[in-house]
Amino acid sequence: MKHSYLLSILLLVLTLSGCATKQDLTGLGCPETGYVREASEITVFSTPDKIESRAVLRGLEGGCSFEGKTVEVNIETLIYAEIDPKAERKEAEIYNFFVTIMDPDSKLIGKKVFSTTINFNEETRSGLVKEKLTQRIPLNNLTESNKYKIMLGFQLDKEQLRYNRERHEL
């Protein structure tokens, strides 16, 4: 009888100590992730009417974890690029892309620009790279974590954006 009493007290202490150090994360969701449609592709021109290379963002995956009042989002995306068949051969191209964070009201609260180098295979004139990124979002209310958005896209100049908009209208 004394043994089961001690075991009960030990279990109670362990249960209460667990409550003091962990949060109940039941029902919390990760922020939405996606691509900015008009910026999910980039076309690099050597002259205004001559395409040099193209790249696309694809295969977005990710997950999140919570620590304190912060959600940490791990994202992986593929960037595939190819040299235009009419363009001169090249070994590599540097592409700039961005990650933005928007709050539940779709207000931009953060943006960071990254660059990646894609090495082209000599035979296929194409290349692929996987980018792994981590974004941390401080939250006032953890239950709103799934109302935030993390969006990725290529950093386009005005002409590249116009070109993408015209292509998507078709």
Buried (B, 14 or more C-beta within 10 A) or exposed (E): EEEEEEEEEEEEEEEEEEEEEEEEEEEBEBBEBEBBEBBBBBBBBEEEEEBBBBBBBEEBEBEBEBEEEEBBBBBEBBBBBBBBEEBEEEEEBEBEBBBBBBBEEEEEEEEEEEEBEBEBEEEEBBBBBEBEBEBEBEBEEBEBBBBBBBBBBBBBEEEBBEBBEEEEEE
